Amino acid sequence: MILPQDFYFEDTTSVAKALLGKVLHIKTGDKEHKARIVEVEAYLGVEDAACHTFGDRRTNRTKSMYLDGGHSYVYFIYGMYYCLNFVTRTHEHPEAVLIRAVQPFEISPQDAKKKDLKTNGPGKLCKYYGITREHDGVRLWKKNSPLFVSDEGFEVPPENIVTRPRIGVDYAGEAAQWPLRFYLKDNLFVSKK
């Protein structure tokens, strides 16, 4: 079942946790790839110094953050990586969830070796699946979109969700320590334990 748009309208931290275990569908040409979301980070908009919309910053890069929840926000970082986010809440609250790591369905976790871990980081997963700025502003609740998210009944008990501070946001002062990174306990594809 494809997640409906109103799934993304909820509190961003709740959406981030609820996305764990959900399935990201990526269409490239005539192929469709599926990957389980195993690690995310929440970004809380204008009050969050780590968020691109902190202080209500509006730029060409952030315009998708000002769409209603359920759209993708893809940005370029360090001159070399794209990062995929899901916009949450409404256009009045420009917040998002960064997809930090996914577990591809085509790679069995039992057989995976270190060399197979090509989706255990936000830049790595975008490179692996060819996600670029062309995927910015996509409607994640539409099956004909190049990206959409479904719930295939994979239940994640609360005790299997690990909570930590976000990674790579040291510039954000006290916001750098907010416990807004969530991942599946003991999952091989998580970017950093």
Secondary structure as GFF3:
##gff-version 3
##sequence-region A 1 193
A	DSSP	three_ten_helix	5	9	.	.	.	ID=ss1
A	DSSP	alpha_helix	12	19	.	.	.	ID=ss2
A	DSSP	beta_strand	23	28	.	.	.	ID=ss3
A	DSSP	beta_strand	31	43	.	.	.	ID=ss4
A	DSSP	three_ten_helix	45	47	.	.	.	ID=ss5
A	DSSP	three_ten_helix	54	56	.	.	.	ID=ss6
A	DSSP	three_ten_helix	63	66	.	.	.	ID=ss7
A	DSSP	beta_strand	72	77	.	.	.	ID=ss8
A	DSSP	beta_strand	81	88	.	.	.	ID=ss9
A	DSSP	beta_strand	95	104	.	.	.	ID=ss10
A	DSSP	three_ten_helix	114	116	.	.	.	ID=ss11
A	DSSP	alpha_helix	122	129	.	.	.	ID=ss12
A	DSSP	three_ten_helix	133	135	.	.	.	ID=ss13
A	DSSP	beta_strand	147	150	.	.	.	ID=ss14
A	DSSP	three_ten_helix	158	160	.	.	.	ID=ss15
A	DSSP	beta_strand	161	164	.	.	.	ID=ss16
A	DSSP	three_ten_helix	170	177	.	.	.	ID=ss17
A	DSSP	beta_strand	181	184	.	.	.	ID=ss18
###
